[in-house]
């Protein structure tokens, strides 16, 4: 591993946190435990009130950068701009890297100097029930077209960027409430090569405070990001892929909401938050939400009918 302090390419891990101090130590420890160590570990506190400095002060290798509350995209921009290393990884405070994450992505990028970033697989960790899912990986072999159809990466911490590529793309869009990673991928892959592999590089930890649980907000953000690239899709002759992406995002978040409603009904915990999400989703994707709900009901009816057959 090279060292950023001597002016050569190194690796910076930027950990962003907003009131996630209870998770932060695990994230830092996952970076410190890497088989190939990071040259910089930068924690960006985005206006937290839960004193992340009490965690970072335990680790001499960690640099804490603080800013008034500005959102995740702005916090990530603060992080990469504060780094000196050529390679950069963005890790949310409630997620963790696997032991060989840095070594795997660094090796790929050094072998492919034309690539703007490298990514790999991840596993979902459901913290409320202490359950870990299987490998999640989608190969983006068709470049820009694959990203128009959806987000093949899924989890941002599996990505290692060339810092120069992030800078050339203008960094993350500060005004986006979500999907800022997807927006950056689309802007980068429009004109650059990327590399990937199916090694598990990170743990995506699910808990009650995940932003991605707000299906309506996530769908609005994803569609907004995708629509901002419509002209690029047209000029590349990829409008069919673009349309596939619009439909896929609607199916994805409508399905998540319908599943959340079913779970809430079973546990008798349906509330106005889910109701408001539903109103927004129906406004954005009325046909898709209806189809998702009907498919869920049909599957439940079929399961009950089958169970009654002797």
C-alpha positions in Angstrom: 0.0 0.0 0.0 1.3 3.4 -0.8 1.1 6.4 1.5 -0.7 9.6 0.9 1.7 11.6 3.0 4.6 11.2 0.4 2.5 12.5 -2.4 1.8 9.0 -4.0 -1.6 7.4 -4.4 -3.1 6.1 -1.2 -6.5 5.1 0.1 -8.8 7.3 2.1 -12.0 5.9 3.8 -14.5 8.6 4.4 -17.1 7.7 7.1 -20.1 10.0 7.3 -22.3 10.2 10.4 -25.4 12.0 11.5 -26.6 10.9 14.9 -25.2 7.4 14.4 -22.6 7.5 17.1 -23.9 4.2 18.4 -22.8 2.5 15.2 -19.7 4.5 14.5 -17.2 2.4 16.4 -18.0 -0.7 14.5 -17.5 1.1 11.2 -14.2 2.5 12.3 -13.0 -0.9 13.6 -13.9 -2.5 10.3 -11.6 -0.1 8.6 -8.8 -0.6 11.1 -9.1 -4.3 10.6 -8.4 -4.2 6.9 -5.8 -6.7 5.5 -4.4 -3.7 3.5 -4.7 -0.6 5.8 -6.2 2.7 4.8 -3.8 5.7 4.6 -6.5 8.0 5.8 -9.6 7.5 7.9 -11.8 10.7 7.9 -15.0 10.9 9.8 -17.3 13.7 8.7 -19.8 14.7 11.3 -22.8 16.3 9.6 -24.1 18.3 12.5 -24.8 15.4 14.9 -26.1 15.9 18.4 -24.9 12.6 19.8 -21.2 13.5 20.3 -19.4 11.3 17.7 -16.1 12.8 19.0 -16.5 10.5 22.0 -16.0 7.6 19.6 -13.4 9.1 17.3 -11.2 10.2 20.2 -10.6 6.5 21.0 -8.8 6.1 17.7 -5.5 8.0 17.0 -5.7 7.1 13.2 -9.0 8.8 12.8 -9.4 12.5 11.7 -12.7 14.1 12.6 -14.1 16.8 10.4 -17.2 18.7 11.5 -19.8 20.7 9.6 -23.2 22.2 10.2 -26.0 19.9 9.1 -26.0 19.9 5.3 -27.0 16.4 4.3 -25.2 13.2 3.2 -24.1 14.4 -0.2 -22.5 17.5 1.3 -20.8 15.4 4.0 -19.3 13.1 1.4 -18.0 16.1 -0.6 -16.4 17.5 2.6 -14.7 14.1 3.1 -13.2 13.6 -0.3 -12.1 17.2 -0.5 -10.3 16.8 2.8 -8.5 13.6 1.7 -5.1 13.6 0.0 -5.2 10.0 -1.3 -5.9 9.1 -4.9 -8.4 6.3 -4.0 -11.4 7.0 -1.8 -14.1 4.8 -0.2 -17.3 6.1 1.3 -18.7 4.2 4.3 -21.8 5.2 6.2 -21.4 5.1 10.0 -24.0 2.3 10.4 -22.3 -0.1 7.9 -19.0 -2.0 7.9 -16.3 -3.1 5.4 -15.2 -6.7 5.1 -11.5 -7.4 5.9 -10.3 -7.5 2.3 -12.4 -4.7 0.9 -9.5 -2.2 0.4 -7.1 -4.7 -0.9 -9.6 -6.2 -3.4 -10.6 -2.9 -5.0 -7.1 -1.4 -4.9 -5.7 -4.4 -6.8 -8.4 -4.0 -9.4 -7.9 -0.3 -9.9 -4.1 -0.7 -10.1 -4.6 -3.4 -12.8 -7.0 -1.2 -14.7 -5.7 2.4 -14.7 -8.4 3.4 -17.2 -11.2 2.6 -14.7 -12.9 5.4 -12.7 -14.0 3.1 -9.9 -14.2 -0.5 -8.8 -17.0 -2.3 -6.9 -18.0 -5.6 -5.5 -20.7 -7.5 -3.6 -22.3 -7.0 -0.2 -24.5 -8.8 2.3 -27.6 -7.5 4.1 -27.4 -7.6 7.9 -30.8 -7.3 9.6 -29.8 -6.0 13.0 -33.3 -6.3 14.6 -33.4 -10.1 14.1 -29.6 -10.7 14.0 -29.8 -12.2 10.5 -27.4 -12.0 7.6 -28.5 -12.5 4.0 -26.7 -14.0 1.0 -24.3 -12.3 -1.4 -25.8 -9.4 -3.5 -24.0 -8.6 -6.7 -25.0 -7.4 -10.2 -22.4 -7.1 -12.9 -22.6 -3.9 -14.9 -21.1 -5.3 -18.1 -23.1 -3.0 -20.3 -21.8 0.2 -18.8 -24.1 3.3 -19.0 -27.1 1.2 -20.2 -27.0 -1.0 -17.1 -27.0 2.1 -14.8 -30.0 3.6 -16.7 -31.9 0.3 -16.1 -31.2 0.6 -12.3 -28.5 0.7 -9.7 -26.4 -2.5 -10.2 -24.1 -1.5 -7.3 -26.7 -1.4 -4.6 -24.4 -0.5 -1.7 -22.1 2.5 -1.9 -19.4 1.1 0.5 -18.5 -1.6 -2.0 -17.1 1.1 -4.3 -13.6 2.5 -4.5 -13.3 5.6 -6.6 -10.3 7.3 -8.1 -10.5 10.6 -6.3 -9.7 12.4 -9.6 -12.8 10.9 -11.2 -15.0 12.2 -8.4 -13.5 15.6 -8.7 -13.8 15.7 -12.5 -17.5 14.8 -12.2 -18.0 17.6 -9.8 -18.6 15.4 -6.7 -21.9 14.6 -5.2 -25.0 16.8 -5.9 -25.5 18.7 -2.6 -29.2 19.3 -3.1 -30.2 15.6 -3.4 -32.0 14.2 -0.3 -31.1 10.6 -1.5 -29.7 8.6 -4.4 -26.7 10.9 -4.5 -24.5 7.9 -5.1 -26.7 6.7 -8.1 -26.5 10.2 -9.5 -22.7 10.2 -9.4 -22.5 6.7 -10.9 -24.5 7.9 -13.9 -22.4 10.9 -14.4 -19.2 9.0 -14.2 -20.1 5.9 -16.3 -21.4 8.0 -19.1 -17.8 8.6 -20.2 -15.5 6.2 -18.2 -14.8 2.5 -17.8 -15.4 0.8 -14.5 -14.4 -2.6 -13.1 -16.1 -5.0 -10.7 -15.9 -8.5 -9.0 -18.3 -10.6 -7.0 -16.2 -10.6 -3.8 -18.2 -9.6 -0.7 -16.7 -6.3 0.4 -19.2 -4.8 2.8 -22.1 -5.3 5.2 -25.3 -3.2 4.6 -26.8 -3.0 8.1 -30.6 -2.6 8.3 -32.2 -1.0 11.3 -35.2 1.2 12.2 -33.5 4.5 11.3 -32.4 3.6 7.7 -33.3 6.4 5.3 -34.0 3.9 2.6 -37.2 2.8 4.5 -39.0 5.8 3.2 -40.1 4.3 -0.1 -41.9 7.4 -1.4 -38.9 9.7 -0.8 -36.5 7.1 -2.3 -38.6 6.7 -5.5 -39.0 10.4 -6.0 -35.2 10.8 -5.7 -34.4 7.8 -7.9 -36.7 9.0 -10.7 -35.5 12.6 -10.4 -31.9 11.4 -10.8 -32.7 9.2 -13.7 -34.7 11.9 -15.5 -31.8 14.2 -15.2 -29.9 11.8 -17.5 -32.7 11.5 -20.1 -30.9 13.6 -22.7 -27.7 11.6 -22.2 -29.7 8.4 -22.8 -31.3 9.8 -25.9 -28.0 11.0 -27.4 -26.5 7.5 -26.7 -29.5 5.8 -28.3 -30.5 4.2 -25.0 -34.0 5.5 -24.4 -35.3 1.9 -24.1 -32.9 1.3 -21.2 -34.0 4.6 -19.7 -37.7 3.6 -19.8 -36.8 0.2 -18.4 -35.1 2.0 -15.5 -38.2 4.2 -14.8 -40.4 1.1 -14.7 -37.9 -0.9 -12.5 -37.6 1.9 -9.9 -41.4 2.1 -9.6 -41.7 -1.7 -9.2 -38.9 -1.8 -6.6 -40.3 0.9 -4.3 -43.9 0.0 -4.8 -43.1 -3.6 -3.8 -41.2 -2.5 -0.7 -44.1 -0.3 0.4 -46.6 -3.1 -0.2 -44.4 -5.5 1.8 -44.1 -2.9 4.6 -47.9 -2.5 4.7 -48.4 -6.2 4.9 -46.0 -6.5 7.8 -47.6 -3.5 9.6 -51.0 -5.0 9.2 -49.9 -8.4 10.6 -48.3 -6.7 13.6 -51.1 -4.1 14.0 -48.6 -1.3 13.7 -49.9 0.5 10.6 -49.5 4.3 11.0 -49.8 7.6 9.3 -46.2 7.5 8.0 -46.9 4.5 5.9 -50.2 6.0 4.8 -48.5 9.2 3.7 -45.9 7.2 1.8 -48.7 5.4 0.1 -50.4 8.5 -1.1 -47.2 9.8 -2.6 -46.4 6.5 -4.3 -49.9 6.3 -5.8 -49.4 9.8 -7.2 -46.1 8.8 -8.7 -46.9 5.3 -9.9 -50.6 4.5 -9.6 -50.6 1.5 -11.9 -47.5 0.0 -10.5 -48.7 0.3 -6.9 -52.0 -1.3 -7.8 -50.3 -4.2 -9.6 -47.9 -4.7 -6.6 -50.8 -4.8 -4.2 -52.9 -7.2 -6.3 -49.9 -9.5 -6.8 -49.4 -9.6 -3.1 -53.0 -10.4 -2.5 -53.0 -13.1 -5.2 -49.9 -14.7 -3.7 -51.4 -14.8 -0.3 -54.7 -16.2 -1.6 -52.8 -18.9 -3.5 -50.8 -19.8 -0.5 -53.9 -20.2 1.7 -55.7 -22.2 -0.9 -52.8 -24.5 -1.4 -52.4 -25.0 2.4 -56.1 -26.2 2.5 -55.7 -28.9 -0.1 -55.3 -32.3 1.6 
